[in-house]
Amino acid sequence: MAGVHKNRYAWIAGNQALAWGLGILLVIVLLAVFAPWISPYDPYVQDLDHRNIPPVWYDAGSWSHPLGTDQLGRDYMSRLFFGARISLLIGISVALISGLIGTLLGLLAGYFGGRTDMAVSFLVTTRLSMPVILVALATVAIVGGSLLVVILVLGLLKWDRFAVVMRSTTQQVCSQEYIAAARAAGASTPRILLTEVLPNVMPQLIVIATLEAASAILLEAALSFLGLGVQPPLPSWGLMISEAKAYMFFSFWLIAIPGSALALLIFAINLAGDGLHQALAPNGRG
């Protein structure tokens, strides 16, 4: 038994994609959670006498503002930490909303088949015919941009991948003998779905959730960059890039810092998702 645990831990340590992805993601999550305590300044306080101070690696930089200040004199490090909260909130919330919708539809289609499967397939086809970014732009332009609106719009638009993957995975699980045994034993349909099917499709569900969370964060950044997502003065990374585009030739760090943070977060989520896929795949569990 000790040898089995030793081999398992050695394999986990050898999964560098998962280790690096979770490590980077953990650092970003900790910065977001403890942002009110580790941020040197209030991210909303403006100081027009200290506008566009460069980061410390520039000659004119100052350790009083390690990452400099923006065009309104707000501390960039503080806004970066609080912006991580918004990005993570959007990614997690959208993944939960879309995951609930898509998983429910996929489970029903894969388990019942027939007309239920046809109806879900029609819904998925209809959803795939509508480009997410265009529908999101139109909806936000009509309703108005806010954090809640962005979460709801993206959550209601990004469930199709969950439904497709859960449908095919549920069909594979339902062909197993233990599902037939549960039916023969008189187990109800909700019990079979919750206790037999759902636990066996959970690995695929987790991997899809990481991909959709990363996609939602990028879409929010795109909407905020266009001025139709999170509204000022919230320190969204996409909004920070949008506010700095007029200064990109004079204060390049105003775009480079939030852009790098956004790229690092997406990279960490995708790396963790790839590592989870390797860990949960039958040929990857060793």
N, C-alpha and C positions, 0 to 999 in steps of 0.2 A: 504493500500500500504506500509506503514511504517513497519507493521508487516511482510509482505512478504520479504522486504529487510533485516529486522533483522534476520529472519529465514535463509535467504540465507547466510548472513555473518557468522552466528553461525555455519552453516553446513560447510562452507569453513574452518573456524577455527578448526572444529572438524576433518577435513581430514588431519590427522597428516602426512601420507605418502607424500602427495603433499606438505604440508608446509615444512617439513624437507628436502625433495628432492630439492625443489626450493630454499630453504634457503642456503643449502650447495652449490648448483650449482651457485647461485648468488655470493657467496663469491669467488669461484674459477674463475668465469668470471671476477669479479672486479680485482682480482690479476693479471689475464692475460692481461686485458686491460691496467692497470696502471703499468705493469711490468717495462717499461723504467724509470718510475719516482720513484718507491718504491724499486727497486733493489739496494742493497748497492754497487754492483760492476758490471762491464761489464762482462756478462756471457762467453765471448770468451777470455778474457785476462788470460794468463797463468802466474803463479808465482811458479817456481820450488823450491824456497826456503821455500814455505809454502804448501807442498804437504801433503795430507791425514791428515789434522788437524781435530780432532773429533768435534762433536757438543758440545754445551755449557754444556749439562748434563753429559759429561765425565770430569774427573779431568783435562785432558790436553786440554780441550776445551777453546775457547776464544769468547768473545762477539763481537770481530771484524769480526768473521765468525760464526754467530749463528748456522748454520747447517753444519759447517765444510767446507772443501775443498776436491776436488777430487784428483786423481792421478797426475794431471797436475797443481794443485794449483789453479784451478778455483773455485770461490765461489759457493757453492752448493745451497744456497738460491736463488741467482740470476738465476742460471740455472733452478731451479725448477719453478720459476715464468715464465720464458720465455718458458719452456717446456709445461706449461699449454696452452700457445697460440697455439702451434703446435697441441696438442691433440684436442683442441676445434675446430681449423680450419679443421682438418681432419674429425672429427665427423660431423660437420655442412655441409661441402662440400660434403662428401660421401652421407649423408642423402638427400641433395638437388638433386644431380645427379641421384642417384638410385630412389629417390622418383618421379622425373619427368618421368623417363622411365617407372617405374612400374605402376604409377598412370595412365599414358596415355594408356598403354596396358590394364590395368584392367578396365578402363572406357569403352574403345572400346569393349572389350570382353563382359562385362556385359550388355552394352546397345544394341549392335547389335545382339549378339548371333550367332548361325549358324556357318558358315565357319570362321567368324572372331574369334569367341570363340574357335573353334578348332585350328586355327592357333596360337592364343596366348597360349592356353593350351600346344601345341606342343613346343613352345619356352620355356615355364616355365619348362616343363618336361626335355627338353634338358639342360637347365641351372642347374636344380637340380641334374642332373647326373654328374656334374662336381664339385668336392670339391673346395670350395672357396680358402682355404689356399694353396692347391697344385697348382691350376691354378695361384694364385697370386705369389707364389714362383717361378714358371717356367717363368712367364711373366717378373717379376722384374729381375730375373737372366739373361734373354736374353736382355732386354731393358736397364737395369741398374737402380739402386735404386736412387730415389730422391723424394722430397716432392710431386712434381707434378705427377710423375709416380704413386706413391702410391695412391694418391687421385683418379686419373683416373681409375686405375685398380680396386680398391675397388668399386668405383661408378658404373662401368660397370658390376660388378659381383653380386651386392647385391640388385637387383631390384625385385627379384622373390617374396619376401614376400609382397611387395607393390602390385604387380600384383594380387596375389592370394586373398588378403584381399579386394582390390578394386573391383575385379570381383564379388565376392559374395555379397559385400555390395551394389554395383551398381544394381545387379539383384533384391535385396530386395527393393531398392528405386524405381526402374522402375515399380514395381508392384503396386505402390501407385496411388491413384486417381488423385493427382495433376499433375503427369506426363502425364496421359491420357488427362487431361484438357488442359495442355500446347500444346500437339500435336493437339488436336481438335481446339485450338485457332490459329493454323497455325505457331507456333513457330518453328524456324529452329533447326536442330540437334545440331549445336554448341551452340546455345542459351540455349537449354534445358540442355546440358551437363554442361555448365558453370554457369548457374543461378539457375538451379533446382537440378541437381544431385550432382555436386561437393560440394556445401555448406552442403549438408546432409551427405556426406561421410567424411567430414573434420575431425570430432572427431576421427574416426578410423585411418585416415591418420596421425594425430598428434601422436597418441600412437605408431604406427608402426615406425614413424620417430625417436622417442626417443630410441626405442629398437635397430634400425639399427645404430644410431649414437654411442651408447655404444659398439655395436659389431665391428664397424669400428675402434674405438679407440683401442680396444683390439687386433684386427688383425694388426693394424699398429705397436703396441708395439711388437707383436710377430715377425713381419718382421724385425723391427729394431734390435731386440735382436739377430736375426740370421744374421744380417749384410746386409740384402737385402732391408731395408726400408729407412728411413731418414738417410742421411749420415752425418758424422762429418763435421764441428764442431757444427751443429745444436743441441740444447739441448732437443732432444726428450726424454721422460721418458723411453721408451723402449730402446733407445740407451744408456741412462745413466745406466740402469741395465746391459746392455750387456758389457759396458766398465768396470763395477765394478765387473764382475763375477770372475776375477782373484784375487780380493782382498777380497772375501766374508768371508774368515776365519780370516782375519786380520783387516779389516775395514768394519764390517757388515753394518754400517749405509749407506754406499754408495749404497747398494741394498735396504735396508729397507726404506729409505726416498722416493725415486721415486716410489718404489713398493707400499708403503702406499698411496701416492698421487694418483697413477693410480687406486688403489682399491677404494679410496674414491670418485673419479670422476665417476667411473662406478656405484658405489652404489648410488650416488646422482641421476644420470640419470635414472637408473632403478626404484628408489624410486619415482621420479617425474612421470615417465611413468605409474607406478602402480597407483599413485594418480590420474593422468589424466584419466586413465581407469575407476576408481571408480567414478570420477566426471562426466564423459561423458556418462557412461552407463545409460540406462533408469531407472533401479532400484536404481541407485546411486544418481540421481539428486533430490531425495526426492520430 
